[in-house]
Amino acid sequence: MKEIGLYIHIPFCKQKCLYCDFNSYVCSDAQVDSYIEALIKEIRMYNNEHQFKYKTIYIGGGTPTFIHYRHIEAIMQELRPYIAENAEISMECNPGTVNSESLRAYRAMGINRLSMGLQAWQPELQKRLGRIHDTVQFMENLQEAVKAGFENISLDLMFALPDQSLEMWLETVENAASLPIKHISCYSLKVEEGTPFYKLYQENKLNLPEDELDREMYHKAVELLEGKGFLQYEISNFALPGYECRHNLIYWLNREYLGVGAGSHSKLDNIRFNNFKSLNTYIEAINNEAYPIEEKISIDKKEDMWETIILTLRLNRGLDIAEFNRRYDEDFEELYKGALQKLTREGLLALDSGKLRLTSLGMDLSNTVFIEFMD
Ligand code: SF4
């Protein structure tokens, strides 16, 4: 029995946010029905052919809470015999798509962690982003979630937004940290090609903060959150002690996981593979009794080592050199001598008690560090 993480993709949203390039769509009920049917078949195919136990499950999207909770119940029903004891079962949840009834149902079906997308505190910024909710709705849903028995709640926040001042961002972080939650993710806005924001950006109509302000927002948030007991454990993630996201740690430690649903990614037995992104192609493949895999890539040892380095360095606990040497039967310090000397000299990396960590400057310039190990 192999214990792995499972990601389940629900690609539906009530409306598209203006910055979003995720694989998510505004769809009819009939499309949702046929997608969920295919998704359950895909899960069944893996469970029938492999010996997996899921130690973490992450239901993401899209907005999983936008579709009726009976669909999530059907998925959970299929998974139940394959869920490990004490598994972390997270689901993304957008304010404005849940109520007391659905939240109680999610809790009863075994979901024990909610990741709520707040993004910004100020209604004018929520509107600017094209979000479907306001803060009043968010607060109502949060209270309902707590009442329904959700003890482990995470919030997603975004900074470097158009027309967002430092004060607005700090108000968001400060208010978020005072809520009954255990985990906060802070992501800097990336303007992605193909989104309405990209078009505005090209037309010079997106008033984005300068890089300097972006960094100030980040560092002030780290300071503020640590002062409130939310310890930074990854470049963008903060948690009260014991509430780090176990599912995401699987990605950052470069361990094995299966992704099901359109466009999802997996890493198993040194192979990376991804499903068809298009809903129709995905459903069609499954209806033809085939795995809906679009591409498979074998990962050789060198590449796997590089991925472990760049993913694990994102974590504040750093890269455990002895563990790396055991995992790959190599001598890390000998193998990466040049990169280590250069990056520690430049103040981007620090080696302490066998753990290699990004410094605060290294976090700002993480891509420079990662490229150095590639060479
Ligand atoms: S709710 Fe999330 S997935 Fe849906 S459109 Fe907005 S950002 Fe994208």
Residues whose N, C-alpha, C, O or C-beta is under 5 A from the ligand:
A	BS01	SF4	C13 Q15 K16 C17 C20 F22 S24 G61 G62 T63
